[in-house]
Amino acid sequence: MDKRKKEKDFEDEMQSADNFADAATKEQNFEQTESCDSDECLEDADNVSDKFAKLNDSYLRLMAEYDNYRKRTIKEKAELIKSGGEKAFVGLLPVIDDFERAVKTLETATDASAVKEGVLLIYNKFMNYLKQNGVNPIDSLGQVFDPEFDEAVAMIPVTDEEKKGTIIENIQTGYTLYDKVIRHAKVVVAN
């Protein structure tokens, strides 16, 4: 919000400089049309010329400053976009390390329950990381079908009237990112 205010103020200053330059030009043209023989008129014309030159210089500097500001902000935005995912990937590296250890353990493991427990620990660690970053699974099973969150891939007829319109199977979990659906849940709906 603060950047927008600065940009607006900057644009207002540029508009003021434009108005001053226009006024100075009009004044200079008006004075040139009047015929004046006195030294006072020539002195006034020189003052107007000087004032016009100063305003024009100010205007050109302001335009250059604005152009530099615009280029700098474009460059900063490009850098943010380029490195914006860095934080997300750095947070995933410990999960990848755990998976690598699990793969090495699979080669020599004899106890399947220990391997299962290790994989569940990695899964829980990954889900906690997603939750910390605003990604949450959509809990659809047993809920009334909502097209805002769910995508029906099949409809199964049921005899129980209370179950009609409810989700009886979750084929693929959906996810939200800060209350915005990033993947709809693929579900089977009772009909």
C-alpha positions as CSV (number, residue, x, y, z in Angstrom):
1,M,0.0,0.0,0.0
2,D,2.9,2.3,0.9
3,K,4.5,1.8,-2.6
4,R,1.3,2.7,-4.3
5,K,1.1,5.9,-2.3
6,K,4.7,6.8,-3.2
7,E,4.0,6.1,-6.8
8,K,0.9,8.3,-6.7
9,D,2.8,11.1,-5.0
10,F,5.5,10.7,-7.6
11,E,3.0,10.9,-10.5
12,D,1.4,14.0,-8.8
13,E,4.8,15.7,-8.7
14,M,5.4,14.9,-12.4
15,Q,1.9,16.3,-13.3
16,S,2.8,19.5,-11.3
17,A,6.1,19.8,-13.2
18,D,4.2,19.4,-16.5
19,N,1.7,22.1,-15.5
20,F,4.5,24.4,-14.5
21,A,6.3,23.8,-17.9
22,D,3.1,24.4,-19.8
23,A,2.4,27.6,-17.9
24,A,5.9,28.9,-18.4
25,T,5.7,28.2,-22.1
26,K,2.3,30.0,-22.4
27,E,3.7,33.0,-20.4
28,Q,6.8,33.1,-22.6
29,N,4.7,33.0,-25.8
30,F,2.4,35.7,-24.5
31,E,5.2,38.0,-23.6
32,Q,6.9,37.4,-27.0
33,T,3.7,38.5,-28.8
34,E,3.6,41.8,-27.0
35,S,5.9,44.4,-28.4
36,C,8.0,45.9,-25.8
37,D,10.8,48.5,-26.3
38,S,11.8,48.8,-22.7
39,D,14.6,47.1,-20.9
40,E,12.2,46.0,-18.3
41,C,10.3,43.8,-20.8
42,L,13.5,42.3,-22.0
43,E,14.5,41.6,-18.4
44,D,11.1,39.9,-17.7
45,A,11.5,37.8,-20.8
46,D,15.0,36.7,-19.6
47,N,13.5,35.8,-16.2
48,V,10.7,33.8,-17.8
49,S,13.3,32.0,-20.0
50,D,15.4,31.2,-16.9
51,K,12.4,30.0,-15.0
52,F,11.3,27.9,-18.0
53,A,14.8,26.4,-18.3
54,K,14.8,25.5,-14.6
55,L,11.4,23.9,-14.7
56,N,12.2,22.0,-17.8
57,D,15.4,20.7,-16.2
58,S,13.5,19.8,-13.1
59,Y,10.9,18.0,-15.2
60,L,13.6,16.0,-17.1
61,R,15.3,15.0,-13.9
62,L,12.0,13.9,-12.4
63,M,11.3,11.8,-15.5
64,A,14.7,10.2,-15.4
65,E,14.2,9.5,-11.7
66,Y,10.8,7.9,-12.3
67,D,12.3,5.8,-15.1
68,N,15.1,4.6,-12.8
69,Y,12.5,3.8,-10.1
70,R,10.3,1.9,-12.5
71,K,13.3,-0.2,-13.8
72,R,14.5,-0.9,-10.3
73,T,11.0,-2.1,-9.1
74,I,10.7,-4.4,-12.2
75,K,14.1,-5.9,-11.4
76,E,13.2,-6.4,-7.7
77,K,9.9,-8.1,-8.7
78,A,11.8,-10.4,-11.1
79,E,14.3,-11.3,-8.4
80,L,11.4,-12.0,-5.9
81,I,9.7,-14.3,-8.4
82,K,12.9,-16.1,-9.3
83,S,13.9,-16.8,-5.7
84,G,10.4,-16.9,-4.1
85,G,10.3,-20.7,-4.1
86,E,13.6,-20.9,-2.3
87,K,12.1,-21.0,1.2
88,A,9.7,-23.8,0.2
89,F,12.4,-25.9,-1.3
90,V,14.8,-25.4,1.7
91,G,12.0,-26.6,4.0
92,L,11.6,-29.8,1.9
93,L,15.3,-30.7,2.1
94,P,15.0,-32.4,5.5
95,V,12.1,-34.6,4.2
96,I,14.2,-35.6,1.2
97,D,17.1,-36.5,3.6
98,D,14.7,-38.7,5.6
99,F,13.5,-40.4,2.4
100,E,17.1,-41.1,1.3
101,R,17.7,-42.7,4.7
102,A,14.5,-44.8,4.4
103,V,15.6,-46.0,0.9
104,K,19.0,-47.1,2.3
105,T,17.3,-48.9,5.2
106,L,14.9,-50.7,2.8
107,E,17.8,-52.5,1.2
108,T,18.9,-54.1,4.5
109,A,15.6,-54.1,6.5
110,T,14.1,-57.3,7.7
111,D,11.4,-55.9,10.0
112,A,8.5,-54.5,7.8
113,S,6.8,-52.9,10.8
114,A,9.9,-50.8,11.5
115,V,10.0,-49.7,7.9
116,K,6.3,-48.9,7.9
117,E,6.8,-46.8,11.1
118,G,9.7,-44.9,9.5
119,V,7.7,-44.1,6.4
120,L,4.8,-42.9,8.6
121,L,7.1,-40.6,10.5
122,I,8.4,-39.1,7.2
123,Y,4.8,-38.7,6.0
124,N,3.8,-36.9,9.2
125,K,6.8,-34.7,9.1
126,F,6.0,-33.7,5.5
127,M,2.3,-33.1,6.3
128,N,3.4,-30.8,9.3
129,Y,5.6,-28.9,7.0
130,L,2.7,-28.3,4.5
131,K,0.5,-27.3,7.4
132,Q,3.0,-24.8,8.6
133,N,3.1,-23.2,5.1
134,G,-0.7,-23.0,4.9
135,V,-1.4,-26.1,2.9
136,N,-4.2,-28.2,4.4
137,P,-6.0,-31.3,3.1
138,I,-9.7,-31.1,2.4
139,D,-11.7,-33.5,4.6
140,S,-14.5,-34.6,2.3
141,L,-15.4,-38.1,3.5
142,G,-18.9,-38.2,5.0
143,Q,-19.5,-34.5,4.1
144,V,-22.2,-33.2,1.7
145,F,-20.8,-32.8,-1.8
146,D,-19.6,-29.2,-2.3
147,P,-18.4,-28.3,-5.9
148,E,-16.3,-25.5,-4.4
149,F,-14.0,-28.1,-2.8
150,D,-14.9,-31.5,-4.5
151,E,-14.9,-33.0,-7.9
152,A,-17.3,-35.9,-8.4
153,V,-15.7,-38.7,-10.5
154,A,-18.5,-41.2,-9.9
155,M,-22.0,-41.4,-8.5
156,I,-23.2,-44.6,-6.8
157,P,-26.9,-45.2,-6.2
158,V,-27.9,-45.8,-2.5
159,T,-31.2,-46.7,-0.9
160,D,-30.7,-44.7,2.3
161,E,-32.2,-41.2,1.7
162,E,-29.9,-39.6,4.4
163,K,-26.8,-40.6,2.5
164,K,-27.9,-39.1,-0.9
165,G,-25.6,-36.2,-1.9
166,T,-22.9,-37.2,0.6
167,I,-19.4,-38.3,-0.2
168,I,-18.9,-42.0,0.4
169,E,-15.3,-42.4,-0.9
170,N,-12.3,-40.1,-1.3
171,I,-10.3,-41.2,-4.4
172,Q,-7.8,-38.3,-4.3
173,T,-7.3,-35.8,-1.5
174,G,-7.8,-32.2,-2.3
175,Y,-5.8,-29.3,-0.7
176,T,-6.2,-25.7,0.1
177,L,-3.6,-23.0,0.4
178,Y,-4.8,-20.4,2.9
179,D,-8.4,-21.1,2.2
180,K,-7.9,-21.2,-1.6
181,V,-8.5,-24.5,-3.3
182,I,-5.3,-25.6,-5.1
183,R,-6.5,-29.1,-5.9
184,H,-10.1,-30.3,-5.7
185,A,-10.8,-33.6,-3.9
186,K,-11.8,-36.4,-6.3
187,V,-14.7,-38.1,-4.7
188,V,-17.5,-40.7,-5.1
189,V,-20.9,-39.3,-4.3
190,A,-24.0,-41.2,-3.1
191,N,-27.0,-40.7,-5.4
